[in-house]
Amino acid sequence: MSALLVAANAIEAVLRRIAGWTSWLMVVLMVVICFDILTRKIGYQLPGMGSTRLQELEWHLHTVLFSMWLGYCYVLNAHPRVDTVTAHRPLRTRAWIEFIGCIVFALPYAGIVAWYGVGFVMTSYATGEGSEAVIGIPQRWVIKSLFVLGLWLLVAGIVSVLLRLTVFLFGGPALAARANLNIERVPEPT
């Protein structure tokens, strides 16, 4: 069971590192948005860098940020969920609900979408798909591949959570204390 915690920690470390590496893109995104707004307001566009291309770049940067943080956010339990039914239940009950939800819903769904996403990217690459706008960003397969990578990172995050839940539920009291479940936090009522 300790090996499961080591594996969960390793997966989480990789997800944290990827999220950290891509976090600087938030600054780039803000600069691109501000530049796009300013150039539209003053009516001057750089040659080859019109508002259409800038807006597509904004969309691409949003996608990269979302995708590269998806798995790590799942590990942190930062994904949207409704905890009104489980918030006041014992930790062990919440762990069982999370465990069953991961196995029955999250892992199959994310796995299937990630698996078929690879074909989605390959089709985009094979057809030379690009922007529908004449001056848009070409080679759309690049951003699609980063989105699919994000789905695989989500799968890794779900596996990490499942490993921690397995240790907590089946590893005995000594290991359960080391599982570091993020479902322990009960959200404050609003």
C-alpha positions as CSV (number, residue, x, y, z in Angstrom):
1,M,0.0,0.0,0.0
2,S,2.9,2.4,0.6
3,A,3.9,1.9,-3.0
4,L,0.5,3.3,-4.0
5,L,1.2,6.5,-2.1
6,V,4.6,6.8,-3.7
7,A,2.9,6.4,-7.1
8,A,0.2,9.0,-6.2
9,N,2.8,11.4,-5.0
10,A,4.9,11.0,-8.2
11,I,1.9,11.6,-10.4
12,E,0.9,14.6,-8.4
13,A,4.5,16.0,-8.6
14,V,4.4,15.7,-12.4
15,L,1.0,17.4,-12.6
16,R,2.2,20.1,-10.3
17,R,5.3,20.7,-12.3
18,I,3.4,20.9,-15.6
19,A,0.9,23.3,-14.1
20,G,3.8,25.4,-12.8
21,W,5.6,25.4,-16.1
22,T,2.5,26.7,-17.9
23,S,1.4,29.2,-15.3
24,W,3.5,31.9,-16.9
25,L,1.1,31.8,-19.9
26,M,-1.4,33.7,-17.8
27,V,0.9,36.8,-18.1
28,V,1.2,36.2,-21.8
29,L,-2.6,35.9,-22.1
30,M,-3.1,39.2,-20.3
31,V,-0.6,40.9,-22.5
32,V,-2.2,39.6,-25.7
33,I,-5.7,40.6,-24.5
34,C,-4.5,44.1,-23.6
35,F,-2.7,44.5,-26.8
36,D,-5.7,43.3,-28.8
37,I,-8.0,45.7,-27.0
38,L,-5.6,48.7,-27.4
39,T,-5.0,48.1,-31.1
40,R,-8.7,47.8,-31.8
41,K,-9.5,51.0,-29.8
42,I,-6.8,53.1,-31.5
43,G,-7.6,51.5,-34.9
44,Y,-4.0,50.4,-35.7
45,Q,-3.3,46.7,-36.4
46,L,0.2,45.3,-36.9
47,P,0.7,43.8,-40.3
48,G,0.0,40.1,-40.1
49,M,-1.3,40.4,-36.5
50,G,-4.8,41.6,-36.9
51,S,-7.6,41.3,-34.3
52,T,-8.7,38.0,-35.7
53,R,-5.4,36.3,-35.2
54,L,-5.0,37.9,-31.7
55,Q,-8.4,36.6,-30.7
56,E,-7.6,33.1,-31.9
57,L,-4.3,33.4,-30.0
58,E,-6.3,34.3,-26.8
59,W,-8.5,31.2,-27.4
60,H,-5.4,29.0,-27.8
61,L,-3.8,30.4,-24.7
62,H,-7.0,29.8,-22.7
63,T,-7.1,26.3,-24.0
64,V,-3.5,25.6,-23.0
65,L,-3.9,27.0,-19.5
66,F,-7.2,25.1,-18.9
67,S,-5.7,21.8,-20.3
68,M,-2.4,21.9,-18.5
69,W,-4.1,22.6,-15.2
70,L,-6.9,20.1,-15.5
71,G,-5.2,17.1,-13.9
72,Y,-3.6,19.1,-11.1
73,C,-6.9,20.8,-10.3
74,Y,-8.6,17.4,-10.0
75,V,-5.9,16.3,-7.6
76,L,-6.5,19.4,-5.5
77,N,-10.2,18.9,-5.6
78,A,-10.6,22.2,-7.2
79,H,-13.1,21.0,-9.8
80,P,-16.7,22.1,-9.7
81,R,-19.0,19.7,-7.8
82,V,-22.0,19.7,-5.6
83,D,-21.2,18.7,-2.1
84,T,-24.6,19.4,-0.5
85,V,-25.4,15.7,-0.1
86,T,-22.0,14.6,1.1
87,A,-20.6,17.7,3.0
88,H,-21.8,16.6,6.4
89,R,-21.2,12.9,6.1
90,P,-18.3,11.2,7.8
91,L,-15.0,11.2,5.9
92,R,-15.1,7.5,5.2
93,T,-18.5,7.8,3.6
94,R,-17.3,10.7,1.4
95,A,-14.2,8.7,0.5
96,W,-16.4,5.8,-0.6
97,I,-18.6,8.1,-2.7
98,E,-15.5,9.6,-4.3
99,F,-14.0,6.2,-4.9
100,I,-17.1,4.9,-6.6
101,G,-17.6,8.1,-8.6
102,C,-14.0,7.9,-9.9
103,I,-14.4,4.3,-10.9
104,V,-17.9,4.5,-12.4
105,F,-18.0,8.0,-13.9
106,A,-14.8,10.0,-13.9
107,L,-12.2,7.5,-15.1
108,P,-14.3,5.9,-17.8
109,Y,-15.5,9.2,-19.2
110,A,-12.1,10.9,-19.1
111,G,-10.4,7.8,-20.5
112,I,-12.8,7.4,-23.4
113,V,-12.7,11.1,-24.3
114,A,-8.9,11.2,-24.1
115,W,-8.6,7.9,-26.1
116,Y,-10.8,9.2,-28.9
117,G,-9.2,12.6,-28.7
118,V,-6.0,11.1,-30.2
119,G,-7.9,10.3,-33.4
120,F,-9.4,13.8,-33.3
121,V,-5.9,15.2,-33.4
122,M,-4.7,12.8,-36.1
123,T,-7.6,13.7,-38.3
124,S,-6.9,17.4,-37.8
125,Y,-3.2,16.9,-38.7
126,A,-4.0,14.7,-41.7
127,T,-6.4,17.1,-43.2
128,G,-4.2,20.1,-42.5
129,E,-7.0,21.8,-40.6
130,G,-6.5,25.4,-39.8
131,S,-8.5,28.5,-38.9
132,E,-11.6,29.2,-40.9
133,A,-10.6,32.8,-41.0
134,V,-8.3,33.8,-43.9
135,I,-5.8,35.5,-41.6
136,G,-6.4,33.1,-38.7
137,I,-3.8,30.8,-37.0
138,P,-3.0,27.7,-39.2
139,Q,-2.3,24.2,-38.0
140,R,-5.1,23.7,-35.6
141,W,-3.9,20.2,-34.7
142,V,-1.3,21.8,-32.4
143,I,-3.9,23.3,-30.0
144,K,-6.1,20.2,-30.3
145,S,-3.1,18.0,-29.3
146,L,-2.5,20.2,-26.2
147,F,-6.2,19.8,-25.3
148,V,-6.0,16.0,-25.6
149,L,-2.8,16.1,-23.6
150,G,-4.8,17.9,-20.9
151,L,-7.4,15.1,-21.0
152,W,-4.6,12.6,-20.4
153,L,-3.4,14.7,-17.5
154,L,-6.9,14.6,-16.1
155,V,-6.8,10.8,-16.4
156,A,-3.5,10.8,-14.5
157,G,-5.1,13.0,-11.8
158,I,-8.0,10.7,-11.4
159,V,-5.6,7.7,-11.0
160,S,-3.7,9.6,-8.4
161,V,-6.9,10.3,-6.4
162,L,-7.9,6.7,-6.8
163,L,-4.6,5.5,-5.4
164,R,-4.9,7.8,-2.4
165,L,-8.5,6.6,-1.8
166,T,-7.5,3.0,-2.1
167,V,-4.9,3.5,0.6
168,F,-7.3,5.4,2.8
169,L,-10.1,2.8,2.4
170,F,-8.1,-0.4,2.4
171,G,-4.7,0.3,4.0
172,G,-5.6,0.5,7.6
173,P,-5.5,3.4,10.1
174,A,-1.7,4.0,9.9
175,L,-1.7,4.4,6.1
176,A,-5.0,6.2,6.0
177,A,-3.5,9.0,8.0
178,R,-0.8,9.4,5.3
179,A,-3.2,9.4,2.3
180,N,-3.7,13.2,2.4
181,L,-7.2,13.2,0.9
182,N,-8.4,16.5,-0.4
183,I,-12.0,15.5,0.2
184,E,-11.4,16.2,3.9
185,R,-12.2,19.9,3.5
186,V,-15.9,20.6,4.0
187,P,-17.0,23.8,2.1
188,E,-18.4,26.6,4.1
189,P,-22.1,27.2,3.5
190,T,-22.8,30.4,1.5
